């Protein structure tokens, strides 16, 4: 796979992680906050306090995706462990 493509996917995934973690931080810092709009650079998504579990799961999934992409870029292998 083209290393330029993989690096672009890694950069995009990092941007998404930062955006989603920003939402988690905003909810933690402001107990009255009920919704937050995430701008990933590709889309805008509004999440609510009720979506915190899904939001945390998304961040975990993005970190797993990042690890896989970085392993592919370095030519190594990765072990995937289910999160259930």
DAZIVEN-V707386 format. One record per backbone hydrogen bond with DSSP energy under -0.5 kcal/mol. CO is the residue of the C=O (numbers start at 1). NH is the residue of the N-H. If there is no record, write none. Layout:
co->CO nh->NH
co->CO nh->NH
//
This chain:
co->2 nh->6
co->3 nh->7
co->4 nh->8
co->5 nh->9
co->6 nh->10
co->7 nh->11
co->8 nh->12
co->9 nh->13
co->10 nh->14
co->11 nh->15
co->12 nh->16
co->13 nh->17
co->14 nh->18
co->15 nh->19
co->16 nh->20
co->17 nh->21
co->18 nh->22
co->19 nh->23
co->20 nh->24
co->21 nh->25
co->22 nh->26
co->23 nh->27
co->24 nh->28
co->25 nh->29
co->26 nh->30
co->30 nh->33
co->34 nh->49
co->36 nh->38
co->36 nh->47
co->38 nh->40
co->38 nh->45
co->43 nh->40
co->45 nh->38
co->45 nh->47
co->47 nh->36
co->48 nh->51
co->49 nh->52
co->51 nh->55
co->52 nh->56
co->53 nh->57
co->54 nh->58
co->55 nh->59
co->56 nh->60
co->57 nh->61
co->58 nh->62
co->59 nh->63
co->60 nh->64
co->61 nh->65
co->62 nh->66
co->63 nh->67
co->64 nh->68
co->65 nh->69
co->66 nh->70
co->67 nh->71
co->68 nh->72
co->69 nh->73
co->70 nh->74
co->71 nh->75
co->71 nh->76
co->72 nh->75
co->78 nh->80
co->79 nh->81
//
